[in-house]
Amino acid sequence: MNSSFRGRSRMADEIKYEYKTVQTVRGTDSLVIAKMQKDGWELVEQAQGMLRSTLDFRRPKKPLPRLLIGTAVGGLVILAIVIGVAAALEDGGESKDESNKPTAATAITEPSATSAPTAARSAAAEVITPQNNPEFAALLKTPDSCDNANPDFATKYKGKTVAFDGSIVHMAPHGDYDTRYDLLLGPGDKGPNTGIGPAFKYEDVNILDLKLTGRNTPATVRAGDKFRFVAEVGEFNAKQCLFALDPVSTETR
């Protein structure tokens, strides 16, 4: 065995992989595989179920450059020094500005005529929509349900309320129940043909849980129906590429 072959063999042995398992709704396998391969993932195994497919991927781990590690450590040291100096200056300034602080009596005399409108605007701002939140607008246009924007948004806004115009992509009974369902939702009006955005999921809900509102409220729902969904942000399941939501209200469109 020549030295060049042994060198290549040792390099192959030293390759370390990271692994990722993705579950997709059947029919979207090729789109997910293409997206993962574009990001450097290699398809290792594919298993198909009745409604979903399981895809196993791997890709070589990228080693962290030593220079980058040293730079990061140096940056942390500098940041600690800056914070310490700022804290010292702040402490010194507090004693000088103490006399300029408003008293309790002064605060009581402040006008409160605009408090009600301000509270109303604040409550409206708490509902995240594509119009008032650029991150949510971008999330609804992601190329597939496994995009990295999904876990980032779920982590940052978990427990917050979002509202968007969408449709039911898929609907199936939850377990053995006849009146409880798992609903797959998507942005836009294309129902089962939705090709962009997160795979939002309502899990184990009945029709009453949807809190249907609006004109011509239906007695039941089905794939393809279009609504204005208002929901609470839950967790993102990276293995299944499913973004959990809890329904707040569902308005007919």
ChimeraX attribute file (.defattr): number of C-alpha atoms within 10 A of each C-alpha:
attribute: neighborCount
match mode: 1-to-1
recipient: residues
	/A:1	5
	/A:2	6
	/A:3	8
	/A:4	8
	/A:5	10
	/A:6	11
	/A:7	10
	/A:8	11
	/A:9	11
	/A:10	10
	/A:11	10
	/A:12	10
	/A:13	8
	/A:14	9
	/A:15	11
	/A:16	12
	/A:17	12
	/A:18	11
	/A:19	13
	/A:20	16
	/A:21	17
	/A:22	21
	/A:23	23
	/A:24	23
	/A:25	19
	/A:26	14
	/A:27	11
	/A:28	13
	/A:29	19
	/A:30	11
	/A:31	13
	/A:32	21
	/A:33	18
	/A:34	13
	/A:35	16
	/A:36	20
	/A:37	14
	/A:38	10
	/A:39	10
	/A:40	13
	/A:41	20
	/A:42	17
	/A:43	17
	/A:44	13
	/A:45	11
	/A:46	14
	/A:47	10
	/A:48	14
	/A:49	10
	/A:50	7
	/A:51	10
	/A:52	16
	/A:53	18
	/A:54	18
	/A:55	21
	/A:56	18
	/A:57	20
	/A:58	19
	/A:59	19
	/A:60	13
	/A:61	11
	/A:62	10
	/A:63	7
	/A:64	8
	/A:65	8
	/A:66	9
	/A:67	8
	/A:68	10
	/A:69	11
	/A:70	10
	/A:71	10
	/A:72	11
	/A:73	11
	/A:74	11
	/A:75	11
	/A:76	11
	/A:77	10
	/A:78	11
	/A:79	11
	/A:80	11
	/A:81	11
	/A:82	11
	/A:83	11
	/A:84	12
	/A:85	10
	/A:86	12
	/A:87	12
	/A:88	10
	/A:89	11
	/A:90	11
	/A:91	10
	/A:92	11
	/A:93	11
	/A:94	10
	/A:95	9
	/A:96	9
	/A:97	9
	/A:98	9
	/A:99	9
	/A:100	7
	/A:101	8
	/A:102	9
	/A:103	9
	/A:104	8
	/A:105	8
	/A:106	9
	/A:107	9
	/A:108	9
	/A:109	8
	/A:110	8
	/A:111	8
	/A:112	8
	/A:113	8
	/A:114	8
	/A:115	9
	/A:116	10
	/A:117	10
	/A:118	11
	/A:119	11
	/A:120	10
	/A:121	10
	/A:122	11
	/A:123	10
	/A:124	10
	/A:125	12
	/A:126	12
	/A:127	16
	/A:128	22
	/A:129	18
	/A:130	16
	/A:131	10
	/A:132	12
	/A:133	13
	/A:134	11
	/A:135	14
	/A:136	20
	/A:137	16
	/A:138	12
	/A:139	22
	/A:140	22
	/A:141	14
	/A:142	17
	/A:143	15
	/A:144	21
	/A:145	24
	/A:146	26
	/A:147	18
	/A:148	13
	/A:149	18
	/A:150	26
	/A:151	18
	/A:152	13
	/A:153	17
	/A:154	19
	/A:155	13
	/A:156	10
	/A:157	17
	/A:158	15
	/A:159	15
	/A:160	14
	/A:161	19
	/A:162	21
	/A:163	19
	/A:164	20
	/A:165	19
	/A:166	22
	/A:167	25
	/A:168	25
	/A:169	25
	/A:170	18
	/A:171	18
	/A:172	17
	/A:173	16
	/A:174	16
	/A:175	10
	/A:176	8
	/A:177	11
	/A:178	10
	/A:179	11
	/A:180	18
	/A:181	19
	/A:182	17
	/A:183	24
	/A:184	24
	/A:185	29
	/A:186	29
	/A:187	26
	/A:188	20
	/A:189	17
	/A:190	17
	/A:191	21
	/A:192	17
	/A:193	11
	/A:194	19
	/A:195	20
	/A:196	16
	/A:197	23
	/A:198	27
	/A:199	26
	/A:200	24
	/A:201	23
	/A:202	22
	/A:203	18
	/A:204	16
	/A:205	17
	/A:206	19
	/A:207	14
	/A:208	10
	/A:209	15
	/A:210	20
	/A:211	14
	/A:212	23
	/A:213	15
	/A:214	12
	/A:215	9
	/A:216	10
	/A:217	14
	/A:218	12
	/A:219	8
	/A:220	10
	/A:221	15
	/A:222	14
	/A:223	17
	/A:224	19
	/A:225	18
	/A:226	24
	/A:227	23
	/A:228	20
	/A:229	24
	/A:230	23
	/A:231	23
	/A:232	20
	/A:233	22
	/A:234	20
	/A:235	17
	/A:236	24
	/A:237	16
	/A:238	18
	/A:239	15
	/A:240	19
	/A:241	23
	/A:242	23
	/A:243	24
	/A:244	22
	/A:245	24
	/A:246	19
	/A:247	21
	/A:248	16
	/A:249	18
	/A:250	21
	/A:251	18
	/A:252	17
	/A:253	15
